[in-house]
Every structure is written in C-alpha cells, then in structure tokens.
Amino acid sequence: MTDEPLAPGLYIVATPIGNLGDITLRAADTLTRCDAIACEDTRVTAKLLRHLNLHKPLWRYDDHSSEDDRRRLIDAMRDKAVALVSDAGTPLISDPGYRLVRAAREEGLAVTSLPGPSAAIVALTLSGLPNDRFLFAGFLPVKDKARGDTLAELARVPATLVFYESAQRLVKTLEAIAAALPGRDVAVARELTKLHEECRTGSPQDLAAHYTAHPPKGEIVLMAGPPGEAESGETDVDALLIAAMVHDKPSQAAAQVAKASGLDRKALYARAMELKPHGNPKA
C-alpha cells in the first residue's frame, strides 16, 4: 500500500457480500486513496467505511439516477479518482453501473476493475452443480407469464442456470422451474458468507415444499442444473407445452415453445391440442 493519490478515472471495486473480512487488500487500498465513492446506498457503504476506519465523500448512484447524475460523475472523473461500489459483491452484476462504465469509456477516461466477491460465483462453487459452463441470468421477471416465458427460453441452454431471487418470490420461482425445467437438480444458496449461510439442494418440488414450511430470509442465489439427455425428447416438449398452457392458449404456448426449442410450430400446436386437458382448462 502507498499514500500516493490514485490517477483520475473510474475504479470498479468489489465489496464483501456479507462477511466484511472478505474485503481484499487492493480494494481497501483503493477506497483509502480514492477521492470519492459512488454507491447504491450511502448507509450500506458507510458501514463498510467504518469497518475500514475511512471517511470519504459518498455520491448516490443507483437504478433511479438520471443522465445528469451520470454526467456529474463523468465530469468528476476528469481530475478525481472515483470508486464505484454496489451494496454487496461486484458492481455491474444485476446493477445499472454498466451505463456509467460505458459513458466513461466513450469519454476516454481510465477505467480499472478490481476483482473480488460475487454471490453468483460463491453459490455456484457451493452447489455441487456442474460449473464447467454456466449462464448467469440475473433476476427472473416478477409476473408469472413473463417468468414462464423466460424459463422456457432458457430450457435448452446446455449449462447450469444461475439466478438471483428475493425471499418473497422464491417458492413461486421454484414452482415455475418445476413446470418449465422438469427433472433438473436445483440448489438454493442464501445468507452467503454470513453466520446462517445455507446451500440446500434437491428437486424444485421438494425445495418449494421446504421453503413454504420454512419461509426464507436474506439474499438468495437460485441455480438449476443443465438439461439431461432425456430432456431432448418428447417428454421435455410435453412438459414445456403444459407449463406454457397454464397461462396461454395452445397457439400461444406452441409459439413460445417453438421459439425456445427451434421445433416446428405447427407440430407443437397439434401436440398442444392433444395435451390441452393437462394445461389451462379455460384456454
């Protein structure tokens, strides 16, 4: 470490996802030497600064920040070192910081990224699910139909799927995964690096039942293993059509599954009509 000031520009700093002891030496050094910190919630970042015994100007930058807010930060970076942090983990992962980074690069400003904690990576390593290939898909849509559409679109991706989810929506999402991704191994990781850390694995049905009986708290990473060989056959298509027809008419369900699978829409519609009694009786 050194007392020399940092060169002007933007510094993307990963911060602990729970345990403050996970701050890296380089992150602590950068936060010590920067001129100001752009953060999601000044109260959360202030707690980290107290842990590091630091006092820095904190500038709010989150989902609700305007173009003018972004412009002020860009202007400050011309002669100041500005650190960008999220409430927890690596900035830009399911957060709006990418717009700030893009603007800084367009202006020719120096951008430096410091590696560090990420809830998605920690959860993946704990889960025991295949991790040679994975897709981080952020937060699933809140509405049932949009959530189902997204899962149907991801059903054929040959990789472990990694999502962030809220405690309040976890059970509904597990039920949607059970319908759209039948037969998958699923893992739920919560309170990562904290005292009550948990990583529970099993079928989506079993996990939905568990968390219905034991409502979860905290930040959650939800993972679904990759499709097995059996899922490339008719059973998988049937399950996707049935899941889609919970909310859609057979024609809409066929279009949705055709988009996700690449299969013929007319053939899927014919199969959807055969399966219709298993779907939405009102469709």
Residue frames as qw, qx, qy, qz and C-alpha x, y, z in Angstrom:
[[0.000, 0.886, 0.463, 0.000, 0.00, 0.00, 0.00],
 [0.416, 0.114, 0.014, 0.902, 1.05, 3.60, -0.58],
 [0.003, -0.664, -0.425, 0.616, -0.16, 7.05, 0.35],
 [0.077, -0.146, 0.450, 0.878, 0.15, 8.32, -3.22],
 [0.551, 0.387, 0.269, -0.689, -3.15, 9.52, -4.71],
 [0.622, 0.276, 0.711, 0.176, -4.76, 7.46, -7.41],
 [0.096, -0.034, 0.484, 0.869, -4.75, 8.62, -11.00],
 [0.493, 0.239, 0.152, -0.822, -8.06, 10.17, -12.13],
 [0.399, 0.071, -0.789, -0.462, -10.68, 7.82, -13.54],
 [0.798, -0.253, -0.022, -0.547, -13.21, 5.19, -12.55],
 [0.085, 0.323, -0.919, 0.211, -12.35, 2.31, -10.22],
 [0.782, -0.211, -0.337, -0.480, -14.82, -0.60, -10.07],
 [0.019, -0.405, 0.792, -0.457, -14.44, -2.08, -6.59],
 [0.682, -0.262, -0.645, -0.223, -15.96, -5.40, -5.50],
 [0.269, -0.478, 0.497, -0.672, -17.04, -5.37, -1.85],
 [0.082, -0.040, 0.962, -0.256, -17.99, -8.16, 0.62],
 [0.450, -0.283, -0.609, -0.589, -21.33, -9.91, 0.12],
 [0.709, -0.589, -0.332, -0.198, -21.78, -10.43, 3.86],
 [0.779, -0.464, -0.087, 0.414, -18.61, -11.04, 5.80],
 [0.104, 0.986, -0.122, -0.041, -16.67, -7.77, 5.95],
 [0.576, -0.553, 0.534, 0.280, -13.47, -9.76, 6.35],
 [0.741, 0.320, 0.513, 0.293, -13.69, -10.63, 2.65],
 [0.235, 0.958, -0.069, -0.150, -12.60, -7.15, 1.56],
 [0.863, 0.244, -0.024, 0.441, -9.42, -7.52, -0.49],
 [0.505, -0.491, -0.001, 0.710, -6.22, -5.64, 0.31],
 [0.261, 0.149, 0.424, 0.854, -6.36, -3.95, -3.07],
 [0.169, -0.714, -0.555, -0.392, -9.99, -2.91, -2.59],
 [0.481, -0.764, -0.284, 0.323, -9.21, -1.44, 0.83],
 [0.468, -0.274, 0.187, 0.819, -6.20, 0.39, -0.61],
 [0.127, 0.389, 0.517, 0.752, -8.27, 1.83, -3.48],
 [0.302, -0.798, -0.486, -0.188, -11.05, 3.00, -1.16],
 [0.542, -0.616, -0.137, 0.555, -8.40, 4.60, 1.06],
 [0.376, -0.250, 0.301, 0.840, -6.75, 6.51, -1.78],
 [0.173, 0.556, 0.621, 0.525, -9.75, 7.47, -3.94],
 [0.001, -0.143, 0.095, -0.985, -11.29, 10.95, -3.85],
 [0.582, 0.009, 0.214, -0.785, -14.95, 9.88, -3.68],
 [0.163, 0.043, 0.985, 0.034, -17.16, 6.80, -3.81],
 [0.553, 0.009, -0.286, -0.783, -20.27, 6.31, -5.97],
 [0.044, -0.004, 0.967, -0.249, -22.58, 3.81, -4.26],
 [0.290, -0.429, -0.752, -0.408, -26.12, 2.38, -4.29],
 [0.531, -0.761, -0.335, -0.162, -26.98, 3.12, -0.65],
 [0.168, 0.705, -0.414, 0.550, -24.83, 5.52, 1.34],
 [0.675, -0.544, 0.311, -0.390, -25.87, 3.84, 4.61],
 [0.996, 0.006, 0.060, 0.068, -24.60, 0.44, 3.48],
 [0.670, 0.519, -0.212, 0.487, -21.31, 1.80, 2.16],
 [0.185, -0.770, 0.323, -0.518, -20.85, 3.92, 5.28],
 [0.882, -0.402, 0.200, -0.143, -20.90, 0.70, 7.32],
 [0.907, 0.227, -0.022, 0.354, -18.05, -0.70, 5.23],
 [0.313, 0.714, -0.223, 0.585, -16.09, 2.53, 5.57],
 [0.536, -0.706, 0.275, -0.373, -16.49, 2.44, 9.35],
 [0.977, -0.146, 0.116, 0.101, -15.07, -1.09, 9.29],
 [0.748, 0.362, -0.010, 0.556, -12.07, 0.25, 7.37],
 [0.384, -0.674, -0.183, 0.604, -11.87, 3.40, 9.53],
 [0.319, 0.154, 0.406, 0.842, -12.28, 5.62, 6.48],
 [0.184, 0.723, 0.383, -0.545, -14.14, 8.86, 5.76],
 [0.252, 0.015, 0.595, 0.763, -14.91, 9.61, 2.12],
 [0.435, 0.270, -0.006, -0.859, -17.48, 11.65, 0.19],
 [0.346, 0.208, 0.914, 0.046, -20.31, 9.30, -0.83],
 [0.344, 0.259, -0.263, -0.863, -22.26, 10.02, -4.01],
 [0.659, 0.217, 0.636, -0.338, -25.51, 8.14, -4.60],
 [0.362, 0.377, -0.603, -0.603, -25.67, 6.21, -7.90],
 [0.426, 0.090, 0.875, -0.212, -28.40, 3.59, -8.39],
 [0.290, 0.412, 0.811, 0.297, -31.29, 2.49, -10.64],
 [0.076, 0.876, 0.464, -0.107, -33.02, 5.85, -10.18],
 [0.330, -0.544, 0.188, 0.748, -30.01, 8.02, -11.09],
 [0.516, 0.802, 0.200, -0.225, -30.56, 10.33, -14.03],
 [0.727, 0.500, 0.069, 0.465, -28.41, 11.14, -17.04],
 [0.004, -0.890, 0.185, -0.416, -27.45, 14.37, -15.24],
 [0.731, -0.607, 0.308, -0.051, -26.24, 12.33, -12.25],
 [0.907, 0.094, 0.245, 0.331, -24.14, 10.20, -14.55],
 [0.464, 0.752, 0.001, 0.467, -22.75, 13.27, -16.30],
 [0.311, -0.880, 0.251, -0.256, -21.68, 14.82, -12.99],
 [0.848, -0.373, 0.351, 0.137, -19.78, 11.65, -12.11],
 [0.788, 0.410, 0.193, 0.417, -18.10, 11.57, -15.52],
 [0.177, 0.888, -0.097, 0.413, -17.05, 15.21, -15.16],
 [0.572, -0.753, 0.305, -0.110, -15.62, 14.48, -11.70],
 [0.929, -0.087, 0.270, 0.236, -13.51, 11.61, -13.07],
 [0.571, 0.754, -0.064, 0.319, -11.55, 14.00, -15.28],
 [0.201, 0.663, -0.484, 0.535, -9.47, 15.11, -12.31],
 [0.538, -0.430, 0.531, -0.493, -10.56, 12.78, -9.49],
 [0.241, 0.102, -0.964, -0.052, -10.36, 9.07, -8.71],
 [0.656, -0.136, 0.130, -0.731, -13.94, 7.85, -8.25],
 [0.054, -0.087, 0.992, -0.066, -14.62, 4.37, -6.88],
 [0.657, -0.092, -0.286, -0.691, -17.83, 2.60, -7.88],
 [0.038, -0.079, 0.953, -0.289, -19.25, 0.07, -5.40],
 [0.550, -0.362, -0.541, -0.522, -22.53, -1.80, -5.06],
 [0.646, -0.578, 0.191, -0.461, -24.21, -2.67, -1.78],
 [0.720, -0.361, 0.593, -0.006, -22.56, -6.09, -1.94],
 [0.816, 0.197, 0.490, 0.236, -20.39, -8.01, -4.37],
 [0.422, -0.057, 0.441, 0.790, -19.12, -6.98, -7.78],
 [0.291, 0.578, 0.122, -0.753, -20.63, -3.83, -9.33],
 [0.381, 0.362, -0.517, -0.675, -22.45, -4.12, -12.68],
 [0.171, -0.085, -0.976, -0.102, -23.71, -7.66, -11.90],
 [0.191, -0.659, -0.718, -0.120, -27.50, -7.12, -11.95],
 [0.209, -0.754, -0.265, 0.564, -26.98, -3.41, -11.35],
 [0.445, 0.866, 0.228, -0.001, -27.01, -0.28, -13.51],
 [0.404, -0.725, 0.296, 0.473, -23.30, 0.53, -13.31],
 [0.648, 0.171, 0.545, 0.504, -22.64, -0.60, -16.88],
 [0.279, 0.884, 0.302, 0.223, -24.06, 2.68, -18.19],
 [0.284, -0.926, 0.195, 0.155, -21.52, 4.61, -16.15],
 [0.642, -0.316, 0.553, 0.427, -18.66, 2.40, -17.36],
 [0.560, 0.513, 0.521, 0.389, -19.79, 2.76, -20.97],
 [0.093, 0.983, 0.128, 0.097, -20.00, 6.53, -20.64],
 [0.453, -0.771, 0.349, 0.281, -16.54, 6.71, -19.05],
 [0.657, -0.040, 0.592, 0.465, -15.03, 4.63, -21.85],
 [0.422, 0.744, 0.425, 0.296, -16.73, 6.76, -24.50],
 [0.082, -0.995, 0.051, -0.018, -15.15, 9.84, -22.89],
 [0.647, 0.532, -0.416, 0.355, -11.72, 8.22, -22.99],
 [0.411, -0.709, 0.402, -0.408, -11.44, 8.09, -19.19],
 [0.251, 0.322, -0.899, 0.158, -9.37, 5.41, -17.46],
 [0.825, -0.287, -0.031, -0.485, -11.44, 2.50, -16.12],
 [0.196, 0.369, -0.876, 0.239, -9.95, -0.03, -13.69],
 [0.819, -0.304, -0.213, -0.438, -11.79, -3.08, -12.34],
 [0.104, -0.468, 0.799, -0.363, -10.75, -4.82, -9.12],
 [0.636, -0.126, -0.719, -0.249, -11.79, -8.49, -8.83],
 [0.172, -0.234, 0.674, -0.679, -13.45, -9.66, -5.65],
 [0.312, 0.182, 0.863, -0.354, -16.56, -11.25, -4.12],
 [0.452, 0.035, -0.439, -0.776, -19.54, -12.29, -6.25],
 [0.643, -0.065, 0.553, -0.526, -22.58, -14.06, -4.80],
 [0.854, 0.368, -0.139, -0.342, -23.21, -15.93, -8.07],
 [0.542, 0.494, -0.667, 0.127, -19.73, -17.46, -8.09],
 [0.201, -0.333, 0.764, -0.515, -19.73, -18.29, -4.38],
 [0.764, 0.075, 0.349, -0.538, -23.11, -20.02, -4.71],
 [0.804, 0.437, -0.340, -0.217, -22.05, -21.96, -7.79],
 [0.333, 0.462, -0.780, 0.258, -18.98, -23.34, -6.04],
 [0.366, -0.191, 0.704, -0.577, -21.09, -24.42, -3.05],
 [0.752, 0.148, 0.028, -0.642, -23.90, -26.02, -5.03],
 [0.530, -0.160, 0.828, 0.091, -22.19, -29.11, -6.40],
 [0.688, 0.633, 0.297, -0.192, -23.90, -28.48, -9.75],
 [0.742, 0.247, 0.279, 0.558, -21.84, -28.67, -12.96],
 [0.098, -0.906, -0.039, 0.410, -19.82, -25.46, -13.29],
 [0.538, -0.089, 0.504, 0.670, -17.75, -26.04, -16.43],
 [0.016, 0.308, 0.451, 0.838, -20.42, -24.00, -18.23],
 [0.065, -0.593, -0.683, 0.421, -22.99, -21.73, -16.63],
 [0.076, 0.551, 0.363, 0.747, -25.29, -18.87, -17.57],
 [0.110, -0.341, -0.509, 0.782, -25.95, -16.02, -15.17],
 [0.003, 0.543, 0.648, 0.533, -29.47, -14.79, -15.90],
 [0.063, -0.249, 0.214, -0.942, -29.93, -12.21, -13.13],
 [0.368, 0.178, 0.623, -0.668, -33.42, -11.75, -11.69],
 [0.105, 0.350, 0.864, 0.347, -36.34, -13.54, -13.36],
 [0.227, -0.379, -0.249, -0.861, -39.42, -11.45, -14.24],
 [0.258, -0.044, 0.635, -0.727, -41.91, -10.88, -11.43],
 [0.711, 0.174, 0.046, -0.680, -45.08, -11.69, -13.40],
 [0.762, -0.066, 0.638, -0.090, -45.98, -15.36, -13.80],
 [0.789, 0.579, 0.205, -0.011, -46.31, -15.39, -17.58],
 [0.312, 0.868, -0.378, 0.083, -43.09, -13.47, -18.21],
 [0.435, -0.562, 0.695, -0.104, -41.26, -15.72, -15.75],
 [0.826, 0.135, 0.545, -0.051, -42.54, -18.83, -17.54],
 [0.649, 0.760, -0.013, 0.007, -41.62, -17.40, -20.94],
 [0.043, 0.832, -0.547, 0.079, -38.07, -16.69, -19.78],
 [0.591, -0.342, 0.726, -0.088, -37.62, -20.16, -18.31],
 [0.835, 0.403, 0.371, -0.045, -38.95, -21.75, -21.50],
 [0.462, 0.855, -0.234, 0.034, -36.46, -19.69, -23.49],
 [0.104, -0.716, 0.674, -0.149, -33.60, -20.87, -21.25],
 [0.906, -0.141, 0.317, -0.241, -34.72, -24.52, -21.13],
 [0.918, 0.366, 0.001, 0.152, -32.42, -25.65, -23.94],
 [0.115, 0.861, -0.453, 0.201, -29.29, -23.83, -22.76],
 [0.906, -0.005, -0.392, 0.158, -26.71, -26.59, -22.10],
 [0.296, 0.380, -0.479, 0.734, -25.42, -25.06, -18.89],
 [0.312, -0.487, -0.674, 0.459, -26.22, -24.56, -15.22],
 [0.030, -0.733, -0.293, -0.612, -28.57, -21.58, -14.88],
 [0.394, -0.249, -0.491, 0.736, -27.84, -19.06, -12.13],
 [0.130, -0.739, -0.384, -0.538, -30.46, -16.57, -10.93],
 [0.049, 0.062, -0.520, 0.851, -30.81, -14.01, -8.18],
 [0.381, -0.527, -0.646, -0.400, -34.15, -14.11, -6.38],
 [0.279, -0.470, 0.325, -0.771, -35.92, -12.43, -3.49],
 [0.083, -0.013, 0.920, -0.383, -37.03, -14.42, -0.46],
 [0.510, 0.306, 0.377, -0.710, -40.67, -13.45, -1.09],
 [0.695, 0.464, -0.242, -0.493, -40.69, -14.86, -4.64],
 [0.070, -0.440, 0.892, 0.073, -38.53, -17.96, -4.08],
 [0.506, 0.145, 0.821, -0.219, -41.35, -20.51, -3.74],
 [0.622, 0.659, 0.192, -0.376, -43.20, -19.24, -6.84],
 [0.317, 0.723, -0.556, -0.260, -40.00, -19.37, -8.84],
 [0.243, -0.266, 0.932, -0.035, -39.23, -22.91, -7.68],
 [0.607, 0.382, 0.632, -0.295, -42.73, -23.95, -8.76],
 [0.538, 0.759, -0.116, -0.349, -42.17, -22.33, -12.15],
 [0.083, 0.591, -0.788, -0.152, -38.85, -24.18, -12.54],
 [0.479, -0.003, 0.860, -0.173, -40.57, -27.45, -11.65],
 [0.645, 0.584, 0.399, -0.290, -43.01, -26.87, -14.53],
 [0.480, 0.832, -0.199, -0.195, -40.64, -25.44, -17.13],
 [0.280, 0.624, -0.726, 0.072, -37.44, -27.37, -16.33],
 [0.914, -0.275, 0.057, -0.293, -38.64, -30.82, -15.23],
 [0.969, 0.015, -0.113, 0.219, -36.11, -33.23, -13.81],
 [0.372, 0.694, -0.326, 0.523, -33.46, -30.62, -13.04],
 [0.625, -0.357, -0.445, 0.533, -31.30, -30.63, -9.95],
 [0.034, -0.858, -0.113, -0.500, -31.77, -27.32, -8.15],
 [0.565, -0.194, -0.452, 0.663, -29.81, -25.52, -5.45],
 [0.172, -0.910, -0.196, -0.323, -30.78, -22.58, -3.23],
 [0.595, -0.025, -0.342, 0.726, -27.96, -20.62, -1.59],
 [0.201, -0.872, -0.228, -0.384, -28.75, -17.89, 0.91],
 [0.492, -0.860, 0.134, -0.011, -27.05, -15.70, 3.52],
 [0.859, 0.318, -0.160, 0.369, -23.73, -16.41, 1.82],
 [0.467, 0.374, -0.406, 0.690, -20.59, -15.78, 3.95],
 [0.379, -0.556, 0.194, -0.714, -22.82, -14.87, 6.92],
 [0.321, -0.298, 0.781, -0.446, -23.47, -16.71, 10.19],
 [0.684, 0.203, 0.595, -0.370, -26.55, -18.56, 8.90],
 [0.285, 0.459, -0.634, -0.553, -25.18, -19.46, 5.45],
 [0.713, 0.133, 0.647, -0.236, -27.18, -22.22, 3.76],
 [0.345, 0.371, -0.632, -0.586, -26.95, -24.14, 0.50],
 [0.639, 0.102, 0.682, -0.341, -29.80, -26.62, 0.06],
 [0.226, 0.284, -0.720, -0.591, -30.09, -28.91, -2.97],
 [0.413, 0.225, 0.853, -0.226, -32.83, -31.17, -4.32],
 [0.193, 0.487, 0.710, 0.472, -35.76, -31.18, -6.72],
 [0.081, -0.279, -0.044, -0.956, -37.62, -27.89, -7.23],
 [0.612, -0.483, -0.456, -0.429, -40.77, -29.50, -5.80],
 [0.715, -0.370, -0.474, 0.356, -39.01, -30.59, -2.60],
 [0.349, -0.006, -0.188, 0.918, -37.32, -27.22, -2.18],
 [0.273, -0.413, -0.252, -0.831, -40.61, -25.38, -2.76],
 [0.698, -0.510, -0.480, -0.153, -42.24, -27.51, -0.06],
 [0.634, -0.230, -0.390, 0.627, -39.36, -26.85, 2.35],
 [0.183, 0.051, -0.080, 0.978, -39.40, -23.08, 1.89],
 [0.430, -0.508, -0.406, -0.626, -43.19, -22.98, 2.10],
 [0.739, -0.524, -0.417, 0.072, -42.88, -24.54, 5.55],
 [0.590, -0.511, -0.065, 0.622, -39.76, -22.53, 6.43],
 [0.337, 0.924, 0.150, 0.105, -40.03, -19.08, 4.79],
 [0.741, 0.066, -0.052, 0.667, -36.51, -17.93, 3.87],
 [0.123, -0.958, -0.037, 0.256, -34.77, -14.67, 4.65],
 [0.437, -0.572, 0.429, 0.545, -31.83, -12.88, 3.12],
 [0.390, 0.632, -0.430, -0.514, -30.33, -12.61, -0.34],
 [0.830, 0.047, 0.549, -0.086, -30.78, -15.72, -2.48],
 [0.217, 0.486, -0.684, -0.498, -28.95, -17.33, -5.39],
 [0.824, 0.173, 0.433, -0.321, -31.05, -19.95, -7.19],
 [0.074, 0.501, -0.755, -0.417, -29.44, -22.46, -9.53],
 [0.892, 0.219, 0.250, -0.305, -30.80, -25.12, -11.90],
 [0.536, -0.317, 0.687, 0.375, -28.54, -27.79, -13.35],
 [0.225, 0.359, -0.566, -0.707, -28.15, -28.28, -17.11],
 [0.846, 0.151, -0.012, -0.510, -30.62, -30.35, -19.12],
 [0.561, -0.257, 0.783, 0.084, -30.00, -34.09, -19.23],
 [0.003, 0.118, -0.809, -0.576, -30.05, -36.19, -22.37],
 [0.095, 0.454, 0.885, -0.043, -33.61, -37.30, -21.65],
 [0.115, 0.684, 0.321, -0.645, -34.79, -33.71, -21.83],
 [0.058, 0.353, -0.515, -0.779, -34.10, -33.53, -25.57],
 [0.010, -0.204, -0.934, -0.295, -37.03, -35.86, -26.28],
 [0.275, -0.515, -0.567, -0.581, -40.81, -35.73, -26.34],
 [0.495, -0.591, -0.573, 0.278, -41.25, -35.70, -22.56],
 [0.316, -0.303, -0.111, 0.892, -39.43, -32.38, -22.31],
 [0.088, -0.189, -0.424, -0.881, -41.55, -30.83, -25.05],
 [0.416, -0.559, -0.678, -0.233, -44.73, -32.04, -23.39],
 [0.460, -0.543, -0.445, 0.544, -43.68, -30.52, -20.08],
 [0.181, -0.146, 0.093, 0.968, -42.87, -27.19, -21.72],
 [0.226, -0.340, -0.560, -0.721, -46.22, -27.11, -23.53],
 [0.476, -0.594, -0.648, 0.029, -48.16, -27.99, -20.38],
 [0.398, -0.434, -0.283, 0.757, -46.31, -25.33, -18.40],
 [0.056, 0.005, 0.265, 0.962, -46.97, -22.72, -21.08],
 [0.316, -0.422, -0.641, -0.558, -50.67, -23.59, -21.28],
 [0.314, -0.483, -0.641, 0.507, -51.16, -22.78, -17.62],
 [0.028, -0.607, -0.167, 0.777, -51.35, -19.14, -18.71],
 [0.185, 0.409, -0.446, -0.774, -51.60, -19.22, -22.53],
 [0.837, 0.343, 0.112, -0.411, -53.82, -20.67, -25.24],
 [0.878, -0.004, 0.412, 0.244, -52.43, -23.68, -27.18],
 [0.601, 0.718, 0.104, 0.336, -51.45, -21.49, -30.14],
 [0.072, -0.921, 0.289, -0.252, -49.53, -19.09, -27.90],
 [0.748, -0.488, 0.449, 0.024, -47.93, -21.98, -26.00],
 [0.870, 0.281, 0.293, 0.279, -46.81, -23.57, -29.27],
 [0.383, 0.853, -0.075, 0.345, -45.26, -20.31, -30.44],
 [0.382, -0.830, 0.368, -0.174, -43.45, -19.89, -27.13],
 [0.825, -0.279, 0.477, 0.117, -42.01, -23.44, -27.13],
 [0.768, 0.549, 0.180, 0.276, -41.12, -23.20, -30.83],
 [0.148, 0.921, -0.232, 0.277, -39.05, -20.11, -30.09],
 [0.522, -0.686, 0.492, -0.125, -37.29, -21.81, -27.19],
 [0.793, -0.149, 0.586, 0.073, -36.68, -25.18, -28.86],
 [0.080, 0.471, -0.616, -0.627, -36.42, -24.47, -32.57],
 [0.301, 0.207, 0.928, 0.071, -39.07, -27.14, -33.26],
 [0.054, -0.310, -0.608, -0.729, -41.86, -26.80, -35.82],
 [0.269, -0.012, 0.335, -0.903, -44.65, -24.55, -34.56],
 [0.692, -0.014, -0.329, -0.643, -47.47, -26.41, -36.35],
 [0.659, -0.019, -0.748, 0.076, -46.37, -29.76, -34.92],
 [0.162, 0.000, -0.643, 0.748, -46.15, -28.22, -31.48],
 [0.457, -0.044, 0.071, -0.885, -49.64, -26.75, -31.84],
 [0.748, -0.050, -0.548, -0.373, -51.04, -30.17, -32.77],
 [0.537, -0.047, -0.748, 0.388, -49.34, -31.67, -29.71],
 [0.075, -0.065, 0.411, -0.906, -50.59, -28.81, -27.53],
 [0.636, -0.113, -0.198, -0.737, -54.17, -29.56, -28.57],
 [0.746, -0.086, -0.660, -0.034, -53.67, -33.20, -27.52],
 [0.447, -0.068, -0.621, 0.640, -52.27, -32.05, -24.17],
 [0.178, -0.494, -0.092, -0.846, -54.83, -29.32, -23.64],
 [0.701, -0.567, -0.359, -0.240, -56.71, -31.12, -20.79],
 [0.750, -0.271, -0.310, 0.518, -53.44, -31.00, -18.80],
 [0.308, 0.222, -0.042, 0.924, -52.99, -27.28, -19.27],
 [0.165, 0.123, 0.303, -0.931, -55.29, -24.35, -18.62],
 [0.228, 0.434, 0.872, -0.013, -58.92, -25.54, -18.75],
 [0.205, 0.800, 0.290, -0.483, -60.01, -22.00, -19.67],
 [0.123, -0.481, 0.514, 0.699, -57.63, -21.75, -22.64]]
